[in-house]
Amino acid sequence: MSQTSIRTARETYSKPNGIVRLLRQWDIQLMVLPALLFIFLFSYVPMYGVLTAFQDYSLFKGFLGSPWVGFKHFEMFFNAPVFWDIMRNTLVISLLKLIVGFPAPILLALMLNEIGNRTFKRTIQTISYLPHFLSWVIVSGFVLSLLSTDNGSLNILLQKLNLIEEPINFLSMPEYFWGILVTTGVWKEIGFASIVYLAAIAGVDPHLYEAASMDGASRFRQMFTITLPSILPVVIVFSILAIGNLLNAGFEDILLLGSNPILRDVSDVLDTYVYRIGIENSRYSYATAAGIFKAVISVGLLAGANYVARRSGNSLW
């Protein structure tokens, strides 16, 4: 037997198996245990509830007493008069959030990276982070006050500039709702979402910038030839997750900002529809079927986006 074979055999037999490694790391595994229990109790145990989508579920009869109806509620959901309106609103709002909201934190991170004054940079970062920590109840109240016809700041400004004669009730006009919703969402999350990109930019080798500067590359050119390619793997991973969440158009923001019944035709999305049908109307089986439909499509979008991204060498799995 050659020396190479003997060495390979020794390494194979001397390497501890998975159970041994797990026992050796018992203290580290113990730290992970609470998180695993949390996921199991609140993510996996409640999954038995998906059975209600295939039953005429009754709170009084329970799972065992409720009759099985197969795909009845799925057919009802697909044939519902509002199905295509809901899908249109969900896809349009999600695509607008993706097109506007996804590149916004990247641009903010690139601009913050170019600021030389550290005090000014930290001030801008703090100001941009703060809205993320405000609940949507507070943010929606702020937006409602800003756009109010009674002493609303925006209407006062437009009147002062002689752009309008009478105050505009923005949140009762469907043509303005999507723009208000997307703008508010970007303002709330842009600062916090840029943290990951700033961390990725901080990991770029500074010698690359020095070499590019010696070759005469401007800061703007360095941004496109060094910074963006360096953080591209992070951008791809987050784009995969964003595509997987394409049907998650929002819930709290739409529910609070689109509470006016006049806006129902442009504000009703899958999540708000499931909430209204399931909780308010107590149609639990029907609402569960709609939720399962959304989950299946989301998994398909995530897998498809990951498959496409894998060709570039950057994927989730």
N, C-alpha and C positions, 0 to 999 in steps of 0.2 A: 504493500500500500504506500502510495506517495505521501510526502510530507504535507502537501496541500489537502489531500483527502483526510489525513489524520487531524489536521487543524480544523477543517470544516466539521468533522464529526465531534470534536471536542466542543466547538462553539455551539453546535446543535444541542448536545446533551447537557451542556452547562447552563444554557439559557433557561431561566425559569418560565414555567407556563403561566397562563393567565391567572389561575387561582392563586398561585404563589405570589405573583406580583400584586394581586389585589390584597392579599393578607399583609404583605409588607407595607402597603400604603394605606393601612386601615384608618390612620388619623386623617389623611386627605379625603378618603372616601366618606368618612363620617361627616365631614364638612359639606359634602355634596348631598347627603341624605335628605336634609330638610327641603331642598329644592326639588328633588325627585319625588318626595311625598306630596309636595304642593302640586306638582304637575299631574301626578297620578290621581289625587283626590278631586282636583278642580278641572282637569282637562279630559281624563280618560273615564273616570267613574260616571260622570253625567252623560257619557255618550250613549248609554242605553236609551236615552230620551229620543234618539232618532227613530225608534220603533213606532213612535206615535204617528209618523208620516204615513205608515202603512196600516193604520187603524182609524176607526171612528172613535177617537179617544174621549173618554168621559172621566172627569175627576172622581166621580162617585163609584165607577166600576173599576178604575185602575187599569194597569197594563194587562193583567190576566183576564179581566172581565170584558174589556173593550173588544168589539168584533174586528177581525182583519178584513181590509178592503183592497189590498194590493196597491196598485198605482192610481187609484181613484183621485186622490188629492193632487197628484202631479198633473193629471189630465185636466182637472179643474183649473189649476194654476195656469197651464199653458193656453187654455181656451178662455181665460178671463178677459173681459173687454179692456182692462187696463194693462195687460201684460206688456204689450209693445211700447206703451207710453212709459211704463216703469223702466223697461230695458233701455229705452232711448235716453231717459234722464240719467240713469246710472252710468251708461257708457259715455255720454257727453260730459258730465261733471267729472268723471274719473279721468277722461282723456285731457280735459282742460287742466285739472290738477297735475297730471303727469307732464304735460307740455310746458306749463308755466312753473309749477312748483318743484319739479325735479331739478332743472338746471339752475334755479335761483340760488340755493345754498352753495352750489359749486362756484358760481360767479362771485358770491359774497366772500367765500374762502379765498379765491384768487385775488380779489381786491384787498382783503385784509392782509394777505401775505405781502403785498407791495407797500404797505404803510411802514415807514421807518420809525416814526415816533411811537415808542412803546406805550406811553401813557394814553395817547389819543387812540391807539389800536385797542387797548384794553377797555377804554370807555365805550367805544363803538361795539365791541363784543358783548359787554355787559348789557347795553341798551337793547341789542338785538336778541339776546338770550331771554330777557325778562318775560316777554309775552308767552313763551312756552309754559311757564309755571302758573299762568292764569287759567282758571277753568273757563270752559266755553260759556257758562252762565254769565260770568263777568265780562268776557269778550263780547258776547251777543248784546248785553246791556249797553256796553260802550258803543257798539255799532248802531244800535237802535237810537241812542241819544245823539250820535253824530249825524245820522240821516233823518232825524225827526223833522217834521214840518213846523213844530213849535220850538223855536229857538235852537234848531239843529245847526251845528257849526258849518256843515257843508252848504246848506241852503242859504245861510247868512252870507257866506263868502261869495256864492254865485250871484246873490242879489246885489252885494256891494260892487261886484265887477260888472253889473248890468248885463249878465248873461241870461238871467231869467227874471220874470216879473213876479210870478207867484211861486211859493215853495212847492217842491216836487216830493211826493210821497214815494220814495224810491222802493221801499219794501212792500208796496202794494202793486208794483208794476212788474209783470213777469219778465219783460225784456232786460231788466237790470239785475235780476236775481243771480244768475250764473256768475256774472262779473263780480258782484259783491261777495258772493260765497268764496270764489277762488282767491280774490284779493285778500280777504280776511284770513283765509287759511295760510296763504304765503306769508303774510305779515306775522302771524302767530308762530310759525314753525321754522322760518328761514334761518334764524340765528342758531337755534339748537341743532338743526340738521347739518349746519356747516362745521360743527365740532369735529366730526369724523374726517371730513376732508382737510381741515386744518391740521389734524394729527398726521394724516397721510403726507401732506406737503412738508411738515416738519421733518419727516424721515427721508426726504430727498437729499442726496449727497451734495453738499455745498460746493464741492470741487467742480461739479458739472456747470454751475452758474459762473464760476470763475473762469473756466475754460471757454465758455460761450462768450463771456464779456471780453476776453482777450481776443477772440475772433471777430469782435465788432458787433455781436448780436445785441439788440436793444432789449430792454426789460419786457416789452410787449412780445417780442419774438421769443425770448426765453420762456415766457409763459406757455406758448403754444408748442415749442420744441422740447422743453424739459419738464415743466411742471405738470401739464395735462397728461403727457404719456406716462409719467411716473405714477400718477394717481389713477390711471385708467383701470387697473384691476379692481380698485375699490368702487369706482363708478359702475363697472359692469355688474358687480355683485349687488349693489343697491338697485340697479335698473332691473335685475331679475326679480328682486323682491317687489319692486313697484309694479311690474307687469303682473306678478302673481296676485297682487292686491287690487287689480284693475276694477273688480266689481265692488270693492269697498269704497264707495263714493263718499261715505261719511254718514254719521248718525246724529251726534249731538249738535254739530254745527247746522245741519239741515233742519233738524227738528226745532231748534230755537230760532234760527233766522227765517225759516220758511213756515212759521206757525200760522201765517195768514192764509185762510182757505182759498183766497184768490190765487195764490201761488201754487196750489196743489198740482196743477198740470205740468209745472216745470220743476217742482221740488220733490215730488214723490219718487223715491228710489227704493231699491230692494229692502234695505235695512229698515227704513221708516214704514214701508208697506207691511213687512213682517211684524213690526211692533204694533201697528195699528190693527191689523187683522187678528194677530195672536193674542195680544194683551187686552186691547180695548173691546174687541168683539168676541173674545174667548174661543176662537177657532184654532185650537192648538195644533191639530193634525195638519190642517191646511198651511199654517204658518211654518211648521217644521218642514213640510215638503218644499216650500219655497226656499227655506234656508239651506236644505240639502242640495238643491239645484245650484245655488250660488257657490257652495263649498266645492262641488264637483267641478264646476267650470273654473274656479280659482286654482284648483290643483292641476287641471289640464294646462292652464296658462303658465303656471309656474314651471311645470315639466317642459313645456315647449320652449319657454324662454331660456331655461337652463341648457336644453339641447343645442339651441342656436349659439349660446355663449360658450359652450364647451369647445367649439371649433376655434375660438380665439385663445384657448388655453386657460380661461378664467371662468369657473363655474362653481356652483354650490356643492355639487356631487358629480 
